[in-house]
Amino acid sequence: MECSDSDDGLNFGVAGTCNDGIIEGTDECVSNTQINEWYCGEISRQCISGVFTCPSGVCYDNHCIICNDTDAGTDAYTYGTCTYPDPVTGDDIVLEDECVHDTNNVVSEAYCVFGTGICDTTLLTCPSGYVCSGGQCVRE
């Protein structure tokens, strides 16, 4: 039995359809936070589905809105970027951690906002003995 999944398996960020010749299942939001994801079973090679909570907390248009933060949250000591899809064009919007220009000890930290699927920024002050350089707090 041949099984195919148009989004290549457990891919929450893309709406897909699984077809094994008997069952055809299409990924769909079952709430604004959960998706019923169809995929090919590794052993059975049949379409199976499961309900999963979207990593970003947002399900829209039959896929999870995927927000990616390379430094995993508000970490002032690690430079990172936060990426999320533009709701109109689908193109990636990228926010970078950066030093606030009028001071040498404040980081504008980009992070994923749970439940929205988008990025935002917050200001973090470097502690005593640290300065902001390259979008992160480093020792003086």
Solvent accessible surface area in square Angstrom, and as a share of the most:
residue,aa,sasa,rsa
1,M,130,0.58
2,E,142,0.64
3,C,6,0.04
4,S,64,0.41
5,D,20,0.10
6,S,87,0.56
7,D,5,0.03
8,D,133,0.69
9,G,18,0.17
10,L,97,0.48
11,N,56,0.28
12,F,44,0.18
13,G,24,0.23
14,V,73,0.42
15,A,48,0.37
16,G,4,0.04
17,T,43,0.25
18,C,0,0.00
19,N,59,0.30
20,D,7,0.03
21,G,73,0.70
22,I,134,0.68
23,I,70,0.35
24,E,116,0.52
25,G,5,0.05
26,T,70,0.41
27,D,0,0.00
28,E,82,0.37
29,C,37,0.22
30,V,77,0.44
31,S,49,0.32
32,N,114,0.59
33,T,53,0.31
34,Q,63,0.28
35,I,0,0.00
36,N,24,0.12
37,E,0,0.00
38,W,48,0.17
39,Y,46,0.17
40,C,21,0.12
41,G,5,0.05
42,E,161,0.72
43,I,171,0.87
44,S,58,0.37
45,R,102,0.37
46,Q,75,0.33
47,C,5,0.03
48,I,74,0.38
49,S,47,0.30
50,G,20,0.19
51,V,83,0.48
52,F,64,0.27
53,T,79,0.46
54,C,1,0.01
55,P,85,0.54
56,S,11,0.07
57,G,3,0.03
58,V,26,0.15
59,C,9,0.05
60,Y,141,0.54
61,D,99,0.51
62,N,58,0.30
63,H,44,0.19
64,C,0,0.00
65,I,26,0.13
66,I,70,0.35
67,C,22,0.13
68,N,82,0.42
69,D,20,0.10
70,T,88,0.51
71,D,13,0.07
72,A,96,0.74
73,G,22,0.21
74,T,74,0.43
75,D,49,0.25
76,A,12,0.09
77,Y,112,0.42
78,T,59,0.34
79,Y,88,0.33
80,G,1,0.01
81,T,31,0.18
82,C,0,0.00
83,T,31,0.18
84,Y,29,0.11
85,P,36,0.23
86,D,34,0.17
87,P,117,0.73
88,V,136,0.78
89,T,91,0.53
90,G,48,0.46
91,D,95,0.49
92,D,102,0.53
93,I,54,0.27
94,V,81,0.46
95,L,54,0.27
96,E,94,0.42
97,D,3,0.02
98,E,92,0.41
99,C,29,0.17
100,V,39,0.22
101,H,178,0.79
102,D,130,0.68
103,T,48,0.28
104,N,98,0.50
105,N,49,0.25
106,V,25,0.14
107,V,0,0.00
108,S,16,0.10
109,E,0,0.00
110,A,0,0.00
111,Y,52,0.20
112,C,43,0.26
113,V,43,0.25
114,F,150,0.62
115,G,40,0.38
116,T,61,0.35
117,G,1,0.01
118,I,72,0.37
119,C,8,0.05
120,D,68,0.35
121,T,58,0.34
122,T,47,0.27
123,L,117,0.58
124,L,47,0.24
125,T,96,0.56
126,C,4,0.03
127,P,56,0.35
128,S,114,0.74
129,G,34,0.33
130,Y,48,0.18
131,V,32,0.19
132,C,14,0.08
133,S,56,0.36
134,G,61,0.58
135,G,3,0.03
136,Q,52,0.23
137,C,5,0.03
138,V,51,0.29
139,R,179,0.65
140,E,150,0.67
